[in-house]
Amino acid sequence: MSRALFTAAALLGTCLSATPALAKTAYDGVWLFDETPPRPGVTMMEVKSKGDHIEGSVTTLWYGPVEMQNPRIEDGVLHFTARNINDKAHPTQNWSVAIEDGQARLKGRIWESDIDSKGRKSKAKDASERAFKFTALPPLGAPIPSKIAATPPMGWSSWNKFDEHIDDKTVRAMADAMVSTGLRDAGYLYVNIDDGWQGQRDANGVLQPNAKFPDMKALTDYVHSKGLKIGIYSSQGPRTCAGYEGSYGHVQQDAKTYAEWGFDYLKYDLCSGEWFYADADTVKRSYYEMGAALQATGREFIYSLCEYGRFDVGSWGRDVGGQLWRTTGDITDDYPAMAKIGFDKNGNPDWAGPHGWNDPDMLEVGNGGMSADEYRTHMSLWAMSAAPLMMGHDLRETSPETLAMLTNKRVIAIDQDAKGVQGKAVRKQGAVEVWAKPLVDGRVALALFNRGETATSLPLTPADAGLAKVSRVEDAWSGETANRLPAAYSVPARGAVMVIVGS
C-alpha cells in the first residue's frame, strides 16, 4: 500500500472510531414501581430505543400494558400520550417521565386517575415476573335462552347509598327491612350487593370475599330465609369500578363460585374491561363469556349487563344471556341527571319486552336529593319505561311518604304489566311531554310530564292513548276514578300526572 493510501485509510479509521454507536436513552430498560396508588396500579415501565425511534409501555393492574404513543425526548424529559377510553372529544392523555436521583418519575393521567410515582431501575428478567397475563376471549356461540324476568326485576342495590362501603351486617339489615316495611310483598325481591365485597384470590385462583363478608353462603341463606333473592357484582376487567378484584382470566371460576355461594343475580360491569374490550365484537364476546359461564353452573341467574348503553346493547343483550342492560352511565340523586336519563337515555323501546329490559339505572327515591314532585316524576318515568325497579336508599330510613311512593300498587302494576311494552312520548308541547304505555288488559297508561320550571296545565285526550273515546279513568297515584278525562290536568314544575284509561 502506498504511503498516501495508507495515510488516507488511517485518517478514515480515525474518523470512524471517533463516531460512537447511537446511544440508548437514559430511560431504556425496565423500571419497577413498588409504591404507587392502587388506581390504576402502575407496576412497571419498559422502554427501548433504536436511534431516534423510542417505544415502550407502562404496565398497570387496571389496564395491563398501556402503550406509549408518540414517545419523544424533549429537554431531557420523556413525553408520550396514552389513549383515553372514555372521552371521545379527548382521545389521548399526556404523560411524562423524568430521571430524578436515579429514579424514573412517572406523571400522567388515565381515565380519572392521576399518576405521580417513582420507579427504580431493574433487570430485564424482572419484567417477566411483572408481565401482565393476557387471556383470550371465546367466540360468540348460539344465543343463550332465558325463561326468567318475564317482567322487569325489582329489588334493592347497595351502590347509590353505600358506595363500596357495604358489609354483611348492612345487607342482612336491608333484607329485614324489605320484609318489615312491606316492600317484599309489594314485589321487591332482590337484595343486591354491588361493588366492594371482593377480597383476594387463594392459591387456586378462587376469589374470596373481604373481611366485611365473613361467610357468603351464610349470608345468601339468610336472605333466602326471608323469602328474598340475592345478587352480587363483578367486572370482566382486572379491576372493578371501585378497584377491587375483577373476573378477568377467572370468568368460569367466578361464575361457579357465585353459584356455590347461592347467588341469584349478577351485575357485570365493564369498568377496567373497557381497556381490553373496546369495540362491539369484544364487548359482546366478553358478556357472552360470563353469560355462558353462568348457564353452565346449572343455577338460575338474573344477568345484568352494565356497559352504559354502548354498541346498541339492547339489540344483542338477550343473545348473551342478559335479562337487563344499562342504557346509560350512572344516575345521580338530582333532577337534571335523572331527567336526562329518564327522558332521553332510557333505551330503544323496540328492544324491551318479556325476558329482556332496558335499564336506565337504579332508583334514587328516598336518598333526599330531589323533591317529592321530582321523585314522583322519577318513579313515573321508570314505570312508564318498563324499567327495572332497583331501590338505592337505606331501607331502614324509609319515610312514610317514600314508602307510599315505592309501594303504590297501581304504579308498580304499570311497570310490571305482562304485555311488557316500554312506553314512549306520543306528544310534546314545549316543556310538556305526554307518554303512552299499552297494557295487557287493553287499557293504556298515560303520563303527563312537566319538564319546565313553572307549573302548567294541559289536557290528555283519547287520541293520546290511541283510543276513539275514554270512559274509564284511574289516577295511578291517588287511585281516584272517573268516567271521563278532565278538561285539563295541572302539573307542578318538574312534576308528573299518571293515569290509566280505557274505552
Summary of the structure (lengths in Angstrom):
residues: 503
radius of gyration: 28.9
end to end distance: 115.8
largest distance: 122.2
contacts: 1658
relative contact order: 0.09
helix: 28%
strand: 29%
